[in-house]
Amino acid sequence: MELVVTVILVGIFASFGINGYNKAKTNARKKELKTNMLAIKAGQNIFKAKKGYYFPNSGTANVSSININLNLKIFETSNITYSCTRTASATTFSCKGVLSGVTTCTLTQASDVPSCT
């Protein structure tokens, strides 16, 4: 009987640990997303200072293009994706990061921090 109670208690404690681990992992991913968005903004500002306009030249840029043109090393995972666009006049840009299709962060040249929902 004591063994059954012990096994049940271990199972309950393990479930608390798994929930805590998953929550910590999600929070770490959100922080990674926000940090990378700030790196993209800094890269955009340097790019504009050198070239006189924001990246990309046209269309929407993926993380590979962002890394090459803004001289960054952002790793896109299966959980987080990044993209950037700019206006035709090249005076504004908008970048977006999406975490697991649930959390979306956007950043523009006018924002100091990413706006996440």
N, C-alpha and C positions, 0 to 999 in steps of 0.2 A: 504493500500500500504506500509506504514512504517513497518508494521508487517512482510510482505513478505521479505522486504529488510533485516530486522533484523534477520529473520530465515536463510536467505541465508548467511549473514555474519557470524553468529554463526557456521553454517555448514562448511564454509571455514576455520575459525579459528580452529575448532575441527579437521579437516583433517590435519592441520599442527602439531597439538599436537600429534595425533596418529602416524604420520610418525616419529616425533622426539622421541617418546616413543619407537617405534620399533627399531630404530637405536641405542638408548641408551641400550636397552635390549640385542641386538646382540653384542655390544661392551663389555658389562659386561660379557657375556658368553665367549667371546674370551679371556678376561683377566682371567676368572676362569680356562679355559682350560690351558693357559700358566702357571698359578700359580701351578696348580695340576701337570703339567709335571715337573716343577722344584722340587716339593715335591717328585715325583717318582725318580728323579735323586739323590736327597739327600738320599732317602731310599735305592737306589741301592748301593750307595757308603758305607753306613753303613753296609749293608748286606755283601758286599764284604770284608770289613774290618774284620767282625766277622767270615765269613765262608771261605774266600779265593776265591770265585767265585761269578759271578753275577747271579741274579734270572731271569727267572725261571730255574729249573733244566732241563726241556725239554719242547718242544712244545711252545705254546703261552698261556700266562696267561691273564685272564680277570681281571676286576677291583676287584672282590671279592678276588681272589687269591693274587692280588697285595696288597690289604689292609692287609690281614692276614700275608703274608710273609715279607712285608716291614714295618709293623706296622703303617699303614696310615689309614686315615678316609676319603677317596675320595668317594663322592656320584656320582654314575653314574645315569644320567638322560636319558630321552628318546631322548634328543638332543645331549648329549655328551657320547661317548664311549671311553674306554681306553684298550690298550693291550701292552704286552711286550714279546719280544723273546730274546734269546741270542745265540751266536755261540756255536758250539760243544765244542770248547776249553774253553768256559766260560770266555774268556778274554774280550769280548765285548758284549754289549746289545743294543737293539733298542726298543724304546717305541713309541707308536703312540696314539694320541688322535684325535678324529674326532667329529666336531661340525656340526650337522644337515646334514651330508654328503657333506658339502660345504667347510668348513675350516678343513684342516688336519695339525696337528703339529707332527713333529717327533723329537726325542731326542736320542742321543747316549752318551756313556761314554766320547766321545771326545768333545762334544758340551757343551758350557756353558749356552746357551739359546735355547729354542725350535725353530725350523725352521718351520714356518707356511706358508701355501699357501691358 
